[in-house]
Amino acid sequence: MRSCLARVWCLVLALTVCAVGARADAAHELAERVAAAYGLEAFSHVEAIRYTFNVTLPNKTISRNWVWSVKENSVTAMQQGTLHAYKRNAPDAVAANKDLDGQFVNDQYWLLFPFHLIWDKEATLTLADGEQPLPIGPGTARKLTVSYPAEGGYTPGDAYDLYVDSQNHLVQWVYRKGNSPTPTRITTWAQPTTVGPLQLCLDHRTPDSPFHLWFSDVGVRLTGTSVWIESQAP
């Protein structure tokens, strides 16, 4: 009897492991399709990307201008009339510009988050079963959750619930600070725009809230050229 129960337990365990593995594979496959839909493969040809991050909050509007030289991993920023430049692969330079680098990471994640699904190897991806109701308005979509480790980075432990349509584009997301079960912010992913070989969403809103985040003056410069390719109106 004990031998029979042991075999049954082993079978159940094996089936559970297989199910978990299959679910993880499905999550990573969807992440790859989402990143591809926004042009991840072409990003290897991007020498530099520039953009202005704008956000309207209840009591103020913020604008920050960035140029990220991708190959060198260097950042140039114009903040309140002062030009700042530092290399992100130089720990001392990052430490000396910690607040600025935190802003850069925040703004760049809003612009390029679909690529971070592949770039951020430390993140855990989880795919919900079936279609899930959209957090804003009617409709359903696939729900892919991205969870970050409890240590490391500027905002450790954060989680994002991404809602993905049939074309593998993000339509909405839920940001949950510290992986809290309660949403910290829910926004749309809108205004899909062609920027050179990339497809980027440049507008994010929260209904019934003054929160509005958008990007302007977006352009890319490809390897071997000196010409900036401007974003094309959708």
C-alpha positions in Angstrom: 0.0 0.0 0.0 2.7 2.4 0.9 4.5 1.7 -2.3 1.3 2.3 -4.3 0.7 5.6 -2.5 4.3 6.7 -3.1 4.0 6.0 -6.8 0.7 8.0 -6.9 2.4 10.9 -5.1 5.3 10.8 -7.5 3.0 10.9 -10.5 1.0 13.8 -9.0 4.3 15.7 -8.3 5.5 15.0 -11.8 2.3 16.3 -13.4 2.4 19.4 -11.2 6.0 20.2 -12.2 5.1 19.7 -15.9 2.1 22.0 -15.5 4.1 24.7 -13.8 6.8 24.4 -16.5 4.3 24.6 -19.3 2.8 27.7 -17.7 6.2 29.4 -17.4 7.0 28.5 -21.0 3.7 30.1 -22.2 4.4 33.3 -20.2 7.9 33.6 -21.8 6.5 32.9 -25.2 4.0 35.7 -24.9 6.7 38.0 -23.5 8.8 37.3 -26.6 5.8 38.0 -28.9 5.1 41.3 -27.2 8.7 42.4 -27.4 8.9 41.4 -31.0 5.7 43.4 -31.8 7.3 46.6 -30.6 10.5 46.0 -32.6 13.0 44.3 -30.2 15.0 42.7 -33.0 15.5 46.0 -34.7 16.6 47.7 -31.4 20.1 46.2 -32.0 20.4 48.7 -34.8 19.6 51.7 -32.6 22.6 53.8 -31.8 20.7 56.4 -29.7 17.2 57.3 -28.7 15.9 60.6 -27.5 12.6 61.6 -25.9 10.9 64.0 -23.6 9.0 62.5 -20.7 6.0 64.5 -19.7 3.6 63.8 -16.9 0.7 65.8 -15.4 0.0 65.2 -11.7 -2.7 66.7 -9.5 -0.5 69.6 -8.5 2.2 70.0 -11.3 3.4 69.0 -14.7 6.9 67.5 -15.1 9.0 67.4 -18.3 12.4 65.7 -18.6 14.6 65.5 -21.8 16.8 62.5 -22.4 19.3 61.2 -25.0 20.3 57.6 -24.4 23.4 56.5 -26.4 22.5 52.8 -26.4 25.8 51.4 -27.6 27.9 53.4 -25.1 25.1 53.2 -22.4 25.6 56.9 -21.7 22.9 59.4 -20.8 22.6 63.1 -21.5 19.8 65.0 -19.7 18.6 68.6 -19.7 17.2 69.3 -16.3 16.0 72.8 -15.4 18.4 74.4 -17.9 21.4 72.4 -16.8 23.0 69.7 -19.0 24.0 66.5 -17.3 25.9 63.6 -18.8 27.2 60.3 -17.3 27.9 56.7 -18.3 25.6 54.1 -16.9 28.2 51.3 -17.0 30.5 53.4 -14.7 29.4 52.7 -11.0 31.0 55.9 -9.7 29.2 58.0 -12.3 25.9 56.4 -11.5 26.4 56.9 -7.8 27.2 60.5 -8.4 24.0 60.9 -10.4 21.8 58.6 -8.4 18.7 60.7 -8.4 19.0 61.5 -12.1 19.6 57.9 -12.9 16.5 56.9 -11.0 14.5 59.3 -13.1 16.1 58.0 -16.3 15.2 54.4 -15.4 11.6 55.4 -14.5 11.1 57.3 -17.7 12.8 54.8 -20.0 10.7 51.9 -18.5 7.5 53.8 -19.5 8.8 54.1 -23.0 10.5 50.8 -23.6 8.8 48.4 -21.1 7.9 45.7 -23.7 11.7 45.2 -24.3 12.3 44.8 -20.6 10.2 41.7 -20.7 13.3 40.1 -22.4 16.1 42.4 -21.1 15.2 41.9 -17.4 16.4 38.3 -16.7 15.8 38.7 -13.0 12.0 39.3 -13.4 9.5 36.5 -13.0 6.7 36.2 -15.6 3.3 34.7 -14.9 0.5 34.2 -17.4 -3.1 34.0 -16.1 -5.4 31.4 -17.4 -7.6 32.4 -20.2 -8.8 36.0 -21.0 -9.1 38.4 -18.1 -11.4 41.4 -17.7 -9.7 44.7 -18.5 -9.2 46.9 -15.5 -10.4 50.0 -17.4 -13.7 49.7 -19.3 -15.2 46.7 -21.0 -13.4 43.9 -22.8 -10.9 41.1 -22.0 -7.2 40.4 -22.7 -4.5 38.1 -21.8 -2.9 39.0 -18.5 0.9 38.7 -18.1 2.3 39.6 -14.7 5.9 40.8 -14.3 7.3 40.6 -10.8 10.7 42.0 -9.7 12.9 40.6 -6.9 12.6 42.1 -3.4 16.1 43.4 -3.6 18.0 45.4 -6.2 17.1 48.3 -8.4 15.4 51.6 -7.5 12.0 50.1 -6.7 12.6 46.5 -5.6 9.7 44.1 -5.4 7.4 45.9 -7.8 4.9 44.1 -10.0 3.1 44.9 -13.2 0.0 43.3 -14.7 0.1 43.7 -18.4 -3.0 43.3 -20.5 -2.2 42.1 -24.0 -4.5 42.1 -27.1 -4.6 39.6 -30.0 -1.9 41.6 -31.8 0.5 41.2 -28.9 0.3 44.8 -28.0 -0.2 46.2 -24.5 -3.5 48.0 -24.1 -3.5 48.6 -20.3 -1.3 47.9 -17.3 -1.6 47.8 -13.5 1.4 48.9 -11.5 1.6 47.4 -8.0 4.2 48.9 -5.8 6.1 46.3 -3.7 3.8 43.6 -5.3 0.9 44.9 -3.3 -2.4 43.2 -4.1 -3.9 46.7 -4.4 -3.2 48.6 -7.6 -0.9 51.6 -7.2 -1.8 53.0 -10.7 -3.8 51.8 -13.6 -3.2 53.3 -17.0 -3.8 52.8 -20.7 -1.1 52.1 -23.3 -2.2 54.2 -26.2 -1.0 56.2 -29.3 1.1 53.4 -30.9 3.6 55.3 -33.0 6.3 54.3 -35.5 9.8 55.6 -34.5 12.3 54.3 -37.1 12.2 50.5 -36.8 10.4 50.6 -33.4 6.7 50.7 -32.5 6.2 52.7 -29.2 3.2 53.7 -27.2 3.5 57.4 -26.3 0.4 58.1 -24.3 -0.8 56.8 -20.9 -3.9 57.9 -19.1 -5.9 57.1 -16.0 -9.6 57.7 -16.4 -11.3 59.9 -13.8 -7.9 61.2 -12.8 -5.7 64.2 -13.7 -2.8 61.7 -14.3 -1.6 61.9 -17.9 1.8 60.7 -19.1 3.1 61.2 -22.6 6.2 61.4 -24.7 7.2 64.1 -27.2 10.2 64.8 -29.4 10.9 61.1 -29.8 13.5 60.0 -32.3 16.1 57.3 -33.0 19.5 57.4 -34.6 20.6 54.2 -36.2 24.1 52.7 -36.2 26.3 54.3 -38.9 24.2 57.4 -39.4 24.1 60.9 -38.0 20.4 61.5 -38.9 17.6 61.4 -36.3 14.5 59.6 -37.4 11.5 61.4 -35.9 8.4 59.7 -34.6 5.6 59.5 -37.2 2.1 60.6 -36.2 -0.3 57.6 -35.7 
